[in-house]
């Protein structure tokens, strides 16, 4: 009876051990399938598969019967959903769940999902997409009349503002970033370090649970007593479970979790640093391509002027000095063209090296860069940086890690208790005797306590063993108690404790230094950003001046009041200002990218909540022409497919205005959809100059308050008005 109880206790403990350790290793990859929803739509049926977190999947179709299978891959996904969901709508007959391994025994029990199977009545067109933690399966059903259309925001024609897409969010830019990250080895190493940190977390968790050792042995030998051989055999399981270690194991687990967080933040830091490097290389490449385009066009003009000067000189229409001057200007343009082409080649080489591309990899970028002027605030940037900078998070975590290190050092001086035991069977007999296997077990309690630099260890054990011929052992049961005092074996604990304190103080000091560095970097990069803005504004005005100068010079040349060299000089001056503007544009985006990184973000679009309607765009060396045109783009989109511009919105005119009283009347009313509280934008020659708020409406007119005037000139009669949805 006693032996049976011991065996049952052992098996229970062993099962608990296997279950706990198994959960430690498997819990990080576990997901849950929360729901499967069938929605009726005008186009057909939509199936929405919702999980607690995003999962990877693949899909394929089969015939006879027709099925569309969603294969959930790469992780363990559990659910309590019914394995069969009847539908019977359109071409979808039912939805089945296929289990991985043993299916649940009863309805409502958790099961591990392998596949989601959509059983169809016939082959249909379909589309599978995913967004966040949802997988959408759209099944086409021509002629399907839904009983009840699932209400969606897209069905209702409501209007939302579509903010202009930032350069960083264009497909070309994102493609280069993806290529760069895929080729960057330090980032892959950082990912490996994250995985190592995850393994250390599992190791630390493992130490909280029983240590199990399965033992087996066989001995054969001779004795001097009866001059005959003997044999011994044993097997069993040994367990050791820490009861308390003064909190040391728990603190080490917390340290491992903090270390994992540090590794993940370090990955983000390396990624941010590298993306900044890619951005700078990309902007430099783009600018040099644009500059090369400017000088290519200028060189074509210079060739025409040189040919014209040759003909004029041959016909004695210009002096030799004028001809030589045009020739010198032509040589200058040719040099600028060759220099810009070499700069472009060097920029392409640098870009390939930064992205770790093969030397002959083609680089195709659109030679166009718009000027995106953002209204930023220094204090807001600092606030973002102190929330988002990975360096700050890393150092805060290092402080926490060393704080836990202090607790680990303190825990080594506290009382430690552990329970150990063995349960098995063994037997010992002479060769002439039958080997009988009997129960063999022991249970023990160990206590340890630091006493200054010494350590007191005590142990109490009770055991029952089979007599061993190899050991001349005749006892079969005993209770032992022991105590020992190890002198000066714990001096290292003082060193560890002091070292932990020093490391903690060092981490606190480094955190303080990082905070100062972050504030300095944000302030410096913000100032560089503002300086670049001022420089761009200044050069922009110079470009306008050079354009006007060129127009005047060309007009004077047609009147024989200016020479060919004067016109060519004006063209060269304009091209030089444009190229200089492009260089400043690269500096501007470099400063903006540095500010973005200093704030701990990936895209500068994240620095603001959205783009204001007045954002200016400067077309720089665009693909259609090389002109610089300052425009406003305010775009609206219905929640459907058709994109509308501001010109497409309902419009009217100002028919009465009193700027001093802040009052205006427009020829738009209830028939045009105007309601109280509506916002109207006022335009003059396609430039937005003010905002009105509707206070009272009639059938064809509305009284408005001037909410904001955005131009030096006041709102006037006849100014254009647009209704903002």
C-alpha positions, -999 to 999 in steps of 0.1 A, spaced: 0 0 0 28 23 9 48 15 -22 16 20 -44 11 55 -28 47 65 -35 44 54 -71 12 73 -77 27 104 -61 58 101 -83 37 97 -115 16 127 -105 47 148 -99 63 136 -131 32 144 -152 30 179 -136 66 184 -145 61 174 -181 30 196 -184 46 227 -169 79 224 -189 59 218 -221 39 249 -215 70 269 -210 84 259 -243 52 262 -262 34 293 -248 51 319 -268 39 307 -302 2 301 -291 -26 319 -308 -64 317 -306 -90 316 -333 -117 338 -318 -145 339 -344 -156 331 -380 -182 355 -393 -201 352 -426 -212 386 -440 -237 391 -469 -226 417 -494 -240 429 -527 -211 413 -545 -214 380 -527 -203 365 -494 -174 376 -472 -160 353 -446 -140 370 -418 -116 348 -398 -105 366 -366 -76 356 -344 -62 373 -313 -30 383 -331 -19 383 -368 -10 349 -381 6 336 -413 -15 317 -438 -16 302 -472 -46 291 -493 -54 267 -521 -85 252 -538 -95 216 -545 -122 201 -567 -148 173 -562 -159 186 -539 -151 223 -545 -133 236 -515 -112 267 -506 -87 259 -479 -71 285 -456 -40 268 -442 -29 285 -409 8 280 -407 38 287 -385 22 286 -351 -1 268 -327 -37 281 -330 -64 269 -306 -101 275 -306 -134 264 -289 -154 270 -321 -176 243 -335 -158 222 -361 -188 225 -386 -205 258 -393 -235 255 -417 -240 285 -441 -261 276 -471 -259 310 -487 -249 319 -523 -222 294 -533 -210 287 -497 -224 255 -483 -206 252 -450 -173 260 -431 -153 232 -415 -124 233 -391 -97 206 -395 -78 198 -364 -41 193 -360 -37 160 -341 -64 147 -318 -98 166 -321 -116 178 -290 -137 151 -274 -166 174 -265 -182 205 -280 -167 236 -264 -133 221 -257 -102 237 -270 -87 221 -301 -56 229 -322 -67 242 -357 -48 232 -388 -71 243 -416 -103 264 -422 -121 247 -451 -148 265 -471 -171 239 -488 -185 254 -520 -214 243 -542 -193 251 -574 -161 267 -585 -162 305 -579 -140 335 -581 -125 345 -548 -101 369 -532 -81 364 -499 -67 393 -481 -56 401 -445 -55 431 -423 -41 431 -388 -57 401 -370 -84 394 -397 -83 372 -428 -110 382 -454 -122 357 -479 -145 373 -505 -165 348 -527 -181 362 -558 -218 354 -564 -233 371 -595 -270 376 -591 -269 370 -554 -296 389 -535 -287 392 -498 -314 389 -472 -296 416 -452 -266 435 -463 -239 438 -437 -236 474 -428 -202 488 -436 -189 523 -437 -179 518 -474 -216 514 -483 -224 549 -472 -211 578 -492 -194 597 -465 -164 619 -471 -131 619 -454 -100 638 -461 -73 620 -480 -40 634 -469 -13 638 -495 9 608 -496 44 614 -483 75 606 -503 84 580 -477 51 562 -482 55 558 -520 59 523 -534 93 530 -549 107 543 -516 92 514 -495 106 489 -520 142 502 -515 138 501 -478 126 465 -479 155 455 -501 179 473 -477 166 456 -446 166 422 -462 203 426 -471 215 442 -439 234 416 -419 237 435 -386 199 435 -385 198 398 -390 223 393 -362 202 415 -339 172 393 -347 193 363 -337 201 380 -305 164 384 -298 160 347 -303 189 340 -279 172 362 -254 139 343 -258 158 311 -251 173 325 -220 138 334 -208 128 298 -213 159 287 -193 150 310 -165 115 298 -164 127 262 -164 147 268 -132 114 274 -113 102 239 -119 114 204 -109 147 191 -121 142 155 -132 168 129 -138 160 94 -151 185 69 -138 192 33 -147 222 10 -139 235 -25 -141 265 -39 -122 281 -73 -124 311 -85 -103 327 -110 -80 329 -112 -42 356 -126 -19 331 -139 6 316 -168 -13 338 -167 -44 308 -163 -67 296 -136 -90 268 -112 -83 247 -88 -103 227 -56 -95 201 -37 -115 183 -4 -107 162 23 -124 141 52 -112 135 89 -114 152 116 -93 135 149 -87 147 182 -72 124 211 -66 134 245 -52 109 256 -25 125 290 -19 157 305 -30 152 339 -14 136 352 -46 168 346 -66 151 325 -93 122 349 -97 146 379 -100 167 361 -126 135 353 -146 126 390 -145 162 398 -156 158 375 -186 125 391 -196 141 426 -193 171 413 -214 146 401 -240 130 436 -241 165 451 -244 173 429 -274 141 438 -291 147 475 -285 183 471 -298 169 456 -329 147 487 -334 176 510 -328 198 493 -354 169 493 -378 163 531 -373 200 539 -377 202 519 -409 170 534 -424 185 568 -418 216 558 -437 195 545 -466 174 577 -466 205 599 -470 219 577 -497 186 577 -515 181 615 -514 216 621 -526 211 597 -555 178 613 -564 192 648 -563 222 639 -585 199 623 -610 178 654 -610 208 677 -614 222 656 -642 188 660 -659 190 698 -655 225 700 -670 215 676 -698 188 700 -708 211 729 -704 238 713 -726 213 708 -754 205 745 -752 242 754 -751 248 733 -782 221 752 -800 236 785 -789 271 775 -800 258 765 -835 240 798 -837 271 817 -826 292 799 -852 268 809 -880 266 845 -867 303 847 -865 308 833 -900 283 859 -913 301 887 -894 270 893 -872 289 890 -839 324 898 -828 351 872 -822 351 881 -785 313 873 -784 319 840 -802 347 831 -778 325 840 -749 297 817 -761 323 790 -767 337 794 -732 302 792 -717 295 761 -738 327 745 -723 315 755 -688 281 738 -693 299 707 -708 321 705 -677 290 709 -654 273 681 -673 302 657 -670 307 666 -633 270 660 -626 271 626 -645 301 616 -624 284 626 -592 254 605 -603 276 575 -609 293 579 -575 259 583 -559 246 551 -575 278 533 -563 272 546 -528 235 536 -529 244 501 -540 270 498 -512 246 510 -485 219 486 -497 245 458 -501 235 453 -538 255 436 -565 276 460 -586 255 455 -617 221 457 -600 200 482 -620 187 512 -600 155 528 -612 141 558 -594 117 584 -607 138 617 -611 113 638 -592 112 650 -557 85 672 -542 91 696 -513 70 686 -483 70 714 -458 58 703 -424 48 725 -395 67 711 -366 71 721 -330 104 716 -311 87 708 -277 64 683 -294 94 667 -311 111 664 -277 80 649 -262 79 623 -289 116 615 -286 113 608 -248 85 584 -256 98 567 -287 137 567 -287 149 531 -284 181 543 -267 161 558 -239 140 526 -235 172 505 -236 189 524 -209 158 525 -187 156 487 -191 194 484 -182 187 503 -150 159 479 -143 182 449 -151 208 461 -127 182 469 -100 172 432 -103 209 423 -101 210 440 -67 180 419 -56 197 388 -69 228 396 -48 206 402 -17 187 370 -23 219 349 -21 221 358 16 186 347 24 173 312 34 172 286 7 151 255 8 149 227 -17 131 193 -17 147 163 -34 137 127 -38 142 95 -57 117 67 -66 126 35 -84 132 -2 -81 165 -21 -76 177 -55 -69 210 -73 -60 217 -111 -60 243 -137 -66 245 -155 -99 230 -186 -83 200 -166 -69 170 -151 -86 171 -113 -90 141 -97 -72 134 -60 -79 121 -40 -49 112 -4 -42 140 20 -37 133 55 -26 145 85 -6 132 120 2 153 149 15 150 185 26 180 208 22 183 242 39 211 268 33 217 302 49 245 327 45 261 338 77 283 367 68 311 352 47 302 317 59 274 293 48 254 270 70 240 239 52 216 214 68 199 183 54 173 158 65 168 127 45 148 95 48 154 66 26 146 30 20 171 10 -2 177 -26 -13 209 -42 2 237 -39 -23 263 -67 -25 287 -43 -44 287 -20 -14 284 -46 13 253 -27 23 229 -44 45 207 -16 58 173 -11 41 160 21 57 173 51 76 167 87 86 197 110 84 203 145 96 234 166 90 247 201 93 279 218 81 293 252 84 315 263 54 339 289 66 346 319 44 332 303 13 308 332 7 333 361 6 325 365 -31 289 375 -21 302 408 -7 320 414 -41 289 406 -61 267 428 -39 291 457 -42 295 451 -80 257 450 -85 254 484 -67 281 500 -88 266 487 -120 232 501 -110 247 535 -102 265 534 -136 233 525 -154 214 554 -137 242 578 -147 242 566 -183 204 570 -184 208 606 -174 234 611 -200 212 595 -227 184 619 -218 207 649 -222 220 635 -255 185 629 -269 174 664 -260 206 678 -276 201 657 -308 165 666 -312 173 703 -307 203 702 -331 184 683 -358 154 706 -354 176 736 -359 192 720 -389 157 714 -403 147 750 -398 179 763 -413 173 741 -444 138 756 -447 152 791 -446 178 783 -472 152 767 -495 130 797 -492 159 820 -500 170 800 -530 134 797 -542 132 835 -544 166 835 -563 152 810 -588 122 833 -594 146 862 -599 167 842 -624 136 831 -643 125 867 -646 161 878 -655 160 851 -683 127 863 -696 139 899 -697 172 889 -713 155 869 -740 131 898 -747 161 922 -750 179 897 -773 150 896 -796 152 934 -798 190 932 -803 197 948 -770 213 917 -755 239 892 -769 237 854 -772 262 851 -744 239 872 -721 210 848 -728 232 817 -722 246 832 -691 211 837 -678 202 801 -686 233 789 -668 225 810 -638 190 797 -636 202 761 -640 228 766 -613 202 780 -589 179 750 -596 208 726 -590 217 744 -558 181 742 -547 182 705 -553 213 701 -532 196 721 -504 166 698 -509 188 668 -502 201 686 -471 165 694 -461 154 658 -463 186 647 -446 179 670 -417 142 659 -416 153 623 -416 178 630 -389 151 647 -368 127 617 -374 154 593 -362 162 616 -332 125 614 -323 126 576 -324 104 573 -355 107 556 -389 88 581 -411 86 619 -408 49 616 -415 46 603 -379 59 636 -366 25 652 -372 -11 640 -368 -18 648 -405 -9 672 -432 -26 706 -430 -47 716 -460 -23 743 -468 8 721 -473 28 734 -502 44 712 -528 73 723 -549 76 704 -582 113 699 -586 127 687 -620 96 666 -626 93 641 -654 71 663 -675 92 695 -673 119 711 -653 98 740 -641 93 748 -605 56 753 -597 42 761 -563 8 744 -560 -18 734 -534 -31 699 -533 -62 693 -512 -76 660 -521 -108 643 -509 -120 608 -514 -153 591 -508 -151 558 -490 -152 539 -522 -129 539 -553 -134 573 -570 -109 600 -560 -121 636 -562 -102 668 -561 -112 700 -544 -124 713 -578 -150 686 -579 -167 696 -547 -198 719 -547 -188 755 -551 -203 790 -550 -194 827 -545 -192 853 -518 -222 876 -525 -218 898 -493 -190 903 -468 -181 925 -438 -145 916 -428 -146 940 -397 -177 922 -384 -164 887 -394 -195 881 -415 -201 868 -450 -230 855 -472 -226 828 -499 -249 817 -527 -250 782 -514 -278 768 -493 -298 738 -483 -303 727 -520 -265 724 -523 -263 703 -491 -251 731 -468 -261 728 -432 -254 747 -400 -219 740 -387 -205 732 -421 -171 744 -430 -165 763 -463 -131 771 -478 -126 804 -496 -103 805 -527 -89 832 -549 -71 821 -581 -68 786 -567 -51 798 -535 -69 792 -503 -74 824 -484 -99 817 -456 -123 794 -438 -160 801 -431 -184 784 -406 -220 782 -416 -243 798 -390 -277 800 -407 -290 785 -440 -318 792 -464 -328 775 -496 -301 790 -518 -280 812 -495 -261 808 -462 -249 832 -435 -214 825 -423 -189 835 -398 -153 842 -410 -135 816 -389 -100 822 -402 -85 845 -428 -52 831 -442 -40 859 -465 -30 895 -460 -58 905 -483 -93 905 -469 -121 883 -483 -138 900 -512 -170 898 -532 -168 871 -559 -142 850 -541 -148 813 -547 -162 790 -520 -161 752 -517 -183 730 -495 -162 707 -473 -181 675 -465 
